[in-house]
Amino acid sequence: MTALEFNRLSQAGVLLIQEEPKRYDVPKARHASCLPLVEEIQKLRLLMEKAAGDEGNLSSELVIEISMRLDEKINEYMTLRRRAGD
């Protein structure tokens, strides 16, 4: 789920709760330089999910802050992949 989809669900008042943390499917990094970003993106996604559940509000300041950081990291990852020719 993208941050945009997450925000749309937030505005619609939909709360997503999962019983156990899940590992997000991410493309395999072909270059070692991508691995730290992939790991950080996964951690931020899980952190955002947990924060949304804990806060009980998808538009809380904490969730939005994590979402913005996640967007930055995803953009950084995509830029790195384009430069690497993936």
MARKEDREN-30336 format. One line per field, with one value per residue (C-alpha): y negated, z, x. Coordinates in pm, 1 decimal, always signed. Last residue first. Example, Ala and Ser with C-alpha at 12.3 -4.5 7.8 and 13.67 -1.06 7.14 Angstrom:
y	(+106.0_+450.0)
z	(+714.0_+780.0)
x	(+1367.0_+1230.0)
***
This chain:
y	(+139.8_-104.0_-199.9_-562.7_-460.7_-233.4_-513.1_-752.4_-491.3_-431.6_-803.7_-844.7_-552.1_-704.3_-1044.7_-891.8_-692.4_-1009.1_-1173.9_-872.9_-870.3_-1236.4_-1174.9_-884.5_-1091.3_-1394.9_-1183.1_-1139.6_-763.9_-783.4_-506.4_-628.1_-276.5_-131.7_-416.0_-403.6_-30.1_-66.7_-358.9_-158.1_+137.3_-83.7_-263.1_+65.7_+190.0_-135.3_-119.0_+234.4_+141.1_-166.2_+35.6_+288.4_+42.0_-12.0_+364.3_+354.9_+587.0_+509.3_+762.1_+592.6_+538.0_+756.9_+627.2_+840.0_+868.3_+779.6_+989.2_+934.3_+661.5_+346.3_+105.7_-174.1_-325.5_-680.3_-779.7_-1036.0_-765.9_-533.3_-808.9_-865.5_-497.1_-494.0_-795.7_-635.7_-336.2_+0.0)
z	(-1263.0_-1437.3_-1129.1_-1164.8_-1190.4_-886.5_-677.9_-773.3_-682.7_-344.1_-265.3_-360.3_-133.4_+146.5_+114.7_+105.8_+420.5_+600.0_+502.8_+623.5_+953.8_+1012.9_+908.9_+1152.3_+1436.9_+1370.7_+1375.5_+1049.2_+1067.7_+1413.3_+1669.6_+1793.7_+1865.0_+1542.9_+1328.8_+1507.1_+1444.6_+1073.7_+1047.1_+1225.0_+992.5_+687.4_+835.7_+905.2_+551.4_+401.2_+622.2_+506.1_+140.2_+193.6_+361.1_+75.0_-214.1_-197.7_-225.0_-578.6_-727.5_-460.5_-459.6_-517.9_-201.2_-57.4_+281.1_+585.6_+801.0_+1162.4_+1341.2_+1398.9_+1140.0_+1180.0_+904.7_+1014.2_+748.8_+818.0_+451.3_+505.4_+648.6_+358.6_+123.9_+333.0_+315.7_-58.4_-92.8_+137.3_-93.2_+0.0)
x	(+1740.6_+1976.1_+2177.8_+2071.5_+1707.6_+1743.0_+1896.7_+1619.4_+1355.6_+1520.3_+1540.4_+1174.9_+1082.6_+1291.3_+1125.7_+777.9_+857.1_+968.4_+639.2_+442.7_+630.4_+541.4_+180.6_+152.1_+300.5_+79.6_-233.1_-420.6_-456.3_-608.8_-623.5_-285.7_-163.6_-301.9_-173.4_+162.1_+189.9_+117.8_+360.8_+630.5_+575.5_+606.7_+908.3_+1086.5_+1022.4_+1149.3_+1460.2_+1535.8_+1496.4_+1712.8_+1990.4_+1979.2_+1996.7_+2376.1_+2427.4_+2294.3_+2039.1_+1782.9_+1506.2_+1175.5_+977.8_+706.4_+610.1_+672.3_+369.4_+320.4_+60.4_-309.9_-342.8_-545.2_-641.7_-870.4_-1096.7_-1214.9_-1237.6_-961.6_-739.1_-812.8_-702.0_-388.6_-294.1_-354.6_-124.3_+133.0_+137.3_+0.0)
***
